[in-house]
Amino acid sequence: MRLPTHRPRYAAVLVVAALALTGCSTGHDTDSAASAASSGTTPTADAFPSTAATAASPQPRPTGMDHWPTYPAAKQDVPTGVKSAVMAKGYTGQSFLEELAADWHITLGKRQKLTFSEPARQVGGEAHPTKNSALQVAAIWDLSGDLRQFYCSATANAPRYEEFLRACIGLDHPGSDAKAAAAWLDGVKPQVDKAFTKEKVPITSPLLRSGNTAAYLRKGAYSPSGTYQLEIFGTSDARN
């Protein structure tokens, strides 16, 4: 995949979204992806070993979404090999994406074709509401145009960043419940913040399951103020 060379933050969004789609060993390792994107390299599962991986007796990371932690978790406890699927046949999320981008003054780029293991198309964009702050959004579709993943990130120093994340979690996919999703976000964010402050490593929330989708919130030190990453992705099974 060719990445823009003049906008490293935007490039990181695209790498993050693309890696999550592949379902390869990196899974949803957006901490590795974002760091590697800024240096122009392709991240691997071993590029940024966790604390557990450097211990005398490293434990293998779990695989598959059924092993996703039910507590705010560090990298070594978040499963790999989590693949995304279309959220619903015929659902593109395009109107939601365009409205969100307009509301937050985010300039979207042109759709590009991904060349990872599963062909897809993606688009992303960003805004800088104040100096050294950023809001980002990205989406990935399969080749027929059905939405697979929706990704937002916000630096903690961005004005109204919590409102932005609430807007993102309100994605209007079939089976969505915007009120319940906002309540979930309001509940897990303080838990993620607390664990991040204590552990000082990227922390990932438990999943929100809604219809044929799942969502998680992650916080990491990807910027001086800390950065939140929110991803909603399609799954192969439906839950209410």
C-alpha positions in Angstrom: 0.0 0.0 0.0 1.4 3.4 -0.9 1.1 5.9 1.9 1.2 9.7 1.7 4.7 10.8 2.7 3.8 14.4 3.6 1.2 13.6 6.3 2.6 11.1 8.8 -0.4 11.3 11.1 -2.8 10.4 8.3 -0.5 7.6 7.1 -0.7 6.1 10.6 -4.5 6.0 10.4 -4.3 4.1 7.2 -1.8 1.6 8.4 -3.7 1.0 11.6 -7.0 0.3 9.7 -5.3 -1.8 7.1 -3.5 -4.1 9.6 -6.7 -4.6 11.6 -8.4 -5.9 8.4 -5.8 -8.5 7.6 -6.5 -10.7 10.7 -2.8 -11.6 10.7 -0.6 -12.0 13.7 -0.6 -8.3 14.4 -4.3 -8.4 14.9 -5.5 -5.1 16.4 -2.0 -4.0 17.5 -2.5 -0.3 16.7 0.3 0.7 19.1 2.9 -1.1 17.0 1.2 0.1 13.8 1.1 3.8 14.7 4.7 3.8 15.8 5.9 2.0 12.7 3.9 4.3 10.4 5.7 7.3 11.7 9.1 5.7 10.9 8.0 4.5 7.5 8.4 0.8 8.3 5.9 -2.1 8.3 5.1 -3.3 11.8 5.3 -6.9 12.9 3.9 -8.7 15.9 7.5 -8.8 17.4 8.5 -5.3 16.6 7.4 -3.9 20.0 7.6 -6.7 22.5 5.3 -6.4 25.5 6.5 -6.5 29.1 5.4 -10.1 29.2 7.3 -11.0 26.1 10.5 -9.8 27.7 10.1 -11.8 30.9 11.9 -15.0 31.6 8.9 -17.2 30.8 6.8 -15.4 28.1 3.2 -16.4 27.7 1.7 -16.7 24.3 -1.0 -14.1 23.4 -4.6 -15.4 23.1 -6.1 -15.7 19.7 -9.6 -15.0 18.4 -12.3 -12.6 19.6 -13.8 -15.1 22.1 -10.7 -14.5 24.2 -11.1 -10.7 24.3 -10.6 -9.5 27.9 -13.6 -8.3 30.0 -11.4 -5.8 31.7 -9.1 -2.9 30.6 -6.1 -4.9 29.3 -2.5 -4.4 28.3 -1.2 -5.6 24.9 -0.2 -9.1 25.9 -3.8 -9.9 27.0 -5.5 -8.7 23.9 -6.0 -11.5 21.3 -4.4 -11.6 17.9 -6.0 -13.0 14.8 -9.2 -11.0 15.1 -10.7 -10.7 11.6 -13.2 -8.1 10.5 -16.3 -8.9 8.4 -18.8 -6.6 6.7 -21.2 -5.0 9.2 -24.2 -5.7 7.0 -24.9 -6.3 3.3 -25.6 -3.0 1.6 -24.4 -0.8 4.5 -21.7 1.6 3.5 -21.7 4.1 6.3 -20.8 6.8 3.8 -23.4 9.3 4.8 -22.4 9.0 8.5 -18.7 9.3 7.6 -19.3 12.4 5.4 -21.5 14.1 8.1 -19.0 13.3 10.8 -16.1 14.7 8.8 -18.1 17.9 8.0 -19.1 18.4 11.6 -15.5 18.2 12.8 -13.8 19.9 9.8 -12.0 16.8 8.8 -10.7 16.6 5.2 -11.2 13.2 3.7 -8.7 11.9 1.2 -9.5 9.8 -1.9 -10.4 6.2 -1.6 -7.5 3.9 -2.1 -7.3 0.2 -2.8 -5.6 -1.9 -0.1 -3.2 -4.6 -1.2 -3.2 -6.7 1.9 -4.4 -10.3 2.1 -8.0 -9.3 1.7 -8.6 -6.7 -1.1 -10.5 -3.7 0.1 -10.8 0.0 -0.2 -10.2 2.6 2.4 -10.3 6.4 3.1 -9.1 8.5 5.9 -8.6 12.1 7.0 -7.6 14.3 9.8 -8.0 17.7 11.4 -5.8 19.7 13.8 -8.2 21.9 15.8 -5.3 23.4 17.8 -1.5 23.2 17.6 -0.2 19.7 18.3 -3.8 18.2 18.6 -5.4 15.9 16.1 -8.7 14.2 15.3 -8.6 11.4 12.7 -11.1 9.1 11.0 -10.8 6.2 8.6 -13.1 3.6 7.0 -12.5 0.3 5.2 -15.0 -1.3 2.7 -14.9 -4.6 0.9 -14.7 -4.3 -2.9 -18.5 -4.4 -3.2 -18.7 -1.3 -1.0 -19.9 -2.8 2.3 -18.4 -1.3 5.4 -16.0 -3.5 7.4 -14.3 -1.1 9.8 -14.7 2.4 11.2 -11.8 4.0 13.1 -11.4 7.3 15.0 -8.6 8.7 17.1 -8.2 11.8 19.1 -5.4 13.3 21.1 -6.4 14.1 24.7 -5.4 17.8 24.2 -7.9 18.2 21.3 -10.8 20.5 22.2 -14.1 18.5 22.7 -12.3 15.2 22.0 -14.7 13.3 24.2 -17.6 14.7 22.2 -15.8 13.6 19.0 -15.4 10.0 20.3 -19.1 9.9 21.3 -20.0 11.0 17.8 -17.9 8.2 16.4 -19.4 5.5 18.5 -22.8 6.5 17.2 -22.1 4.9 13.9 -25.5 4.0 12.4 -24.9 0.5 11.4 -27.8 -2.0 11.3 -28.5 -3.1 14.9 -26.8 -0.1 16.4 -28.1 1.7 19.5 -26.5 5.1 19.7 -27.7 5.8 23.3 -26.4 2.5 24.6 -23.1 2.9 22.7 -22.5 6.4 24.3 -23.3 4.9 27.7 -20.7 2.1 27.1 -18.1 4.7 26.1 -18.8 6.8 29.1 -18.4 3.8 31.3 -15.2 2.3 29.8 -13.2 5.5 29.3 -12.6 6.1 33.0 -11.6 2.5 33.4 -9.1 2.7 30.5 -7.8 6.0 31.8 -7.2 4.6 35.3 -5.4 1.5 33.9 -3.3 3.6 31.5 -2.2 5.9 34.4 -1.2 2.9 36.5 0.4 0.6 33.9 1.8 3.3 31.6 1.4 1.0 28.6 -1.4 1.0 25.9 -4.6 -0.1 27.4 -7.6 -1.7 25.5 -11.1 -1.8 26.7 -13.6 -4.7 26.8 -15.6 -5.1 23.7 -19.0 -3.5 22.9 -21.1 -6.0 21.0 -24.1 -4.8 19.0 -25.6 -6.7 16.1 -22.9 -7.8 13.7 -20.3 -5.4 15.1 -17.9 -5.0 17.9 -16.1 -1.9 19.2 -13.2 -1.1 21.6 -11.5 1.9 23.0 -7.7 2.1 23.4 -5.5 4.7 25.0 -1.7 4.9 24.4 1.2 7.4 24.6 1.1 8.0 20.9 1.2 11.8 21.5 2.5 13.8 24.5 -1.0 14.2 25.9 -2.0 10.6 25.2 -4.2 9.4 22.3 -7.5 7.5 22.2 -8.3 5.1 19.4 -11.8 3.9 18.8 -12.6 1.1 16.3 -15.9 -0.4 15.3 -15.6 -3.5 13.1 -17.9 -6.1 11.6 -18.0 -9.6 13.0 -19.1 -13.0 11.6 -21.6 -13.6 14.4 -24.5 -11.4 15.7 -25.1 -10.5 19.3 -27.6 -8.2 21.0 
